[in-house]
């Protein structure tokens, strides 16, 4: 039988006014017809949305519009502070050229779910960035910038300092058990950092998550053009577990994690085998993962961006209900956001959590997390367990805001991995 899904696929959405002082930009959609938002730099490995100032690097933004009409979308670029709030720079101070333009599009071919696929490359012939820092792309229909359909975030770095980074399972909490500890040293022999205890801000993210990111305002020790962050509890992260994976790139060949793919007119439905909490069984998965990413792919096609169809994809987590916590699905599959889009619902008749997501054909990573009621921080270990062996991706951003400046410069960017030879 087809499950009742439409009521959970279309949550109410609220979008604060763009440009207000409290606005924090994220990569996310504000229209339920906007799907599969991706933003990346193809010249970087991993494909993170970071470009180097003055280089030929380009950011690519893509998404699908599932609405029945062909919309025309415009965009504009906003410069942001380290915390993704709008900076005090005027457009002429961070953009060389026009601050906006139109996106290109292609229509889907032979899909049961018709859509239009939109793309944008930046910098482009019309505009480029003149300063480093964080940026947000605002996409809106028909020049109506008061009603954006999505925002997408990227960063521009100027490498002015040198960073020595590492991650270890030998932490100040435990030894090769449930945590991983990041170490960081900043060297600046050729650059004058004025009063780093007041002007530096370091942000460290685990698998691109903001909810549990570490923000360091003051170094532990600094002298002789060397800054050391150590003995800081914020640098200790719960290790979590490997992401779970599935592949829906074919409706005929079933991935080992897929129980069934069936066509119920007018759309396809993919059902994953039920999951159970890996923490309860103390199960560490050594399977290789993509650290929470997904890849759009269609077997037998060279054009998955327009040939790939959309499947209603059904998730099940078999466990007793958490009375004081919500259960969410994390990863790029839900934008790593704790929201109604990622929240699972408990089915008391079947004794399990359930969630249906509308996903484009490809390969996906996902992981379950518990979120205490009233909290904005997810705990992966509560459901999946914490294992020191887990291969996590840590991204380190170093921002500098000298006195008198109007913005936060991104002066270093680095990616490191735990227990891996990437």
Buried (B, 14 or more C-beta within 10 A) or exposed (E): EEEEBEEBEEEEEEBEEBEEEEBEBBBBBBBBBBBBBBBBBEEBEBBBBBBBBEEEBBBBBBBBBBBEEEBEBBBBBBBBBBBBBBBEBEBEEBBEEEBBBEBEBEEBEEBEBBBBBBBBBBBEEBBBBBBBBBBBBBBBBEEEBEEBBBBBBBBBBBBBBBBEBEBBBEBEEBEBEBBBBBBBBBBBEEEEBEEBEEBBBBBBBBBBBBBBBBEBEEBEEBEEBBBBBEEBEBBBBBBBBBBBBBBBBBBEEBBEBBBEBEEEEEBBBBBBEBBBBBBEEEEBBEEEBBBBBBBBBBEEBEEBBBBBBBBBBBBBBEBEEBEEBBBBBBBBBBBBBBEEBBBBEBEEEEEBBBBBBBBBBBBBBBBBBBBBEEEEEBBBBBBBBBBBBBBBBBBBBBBBBBEEEBBBBBBBBBBBBBBEEE
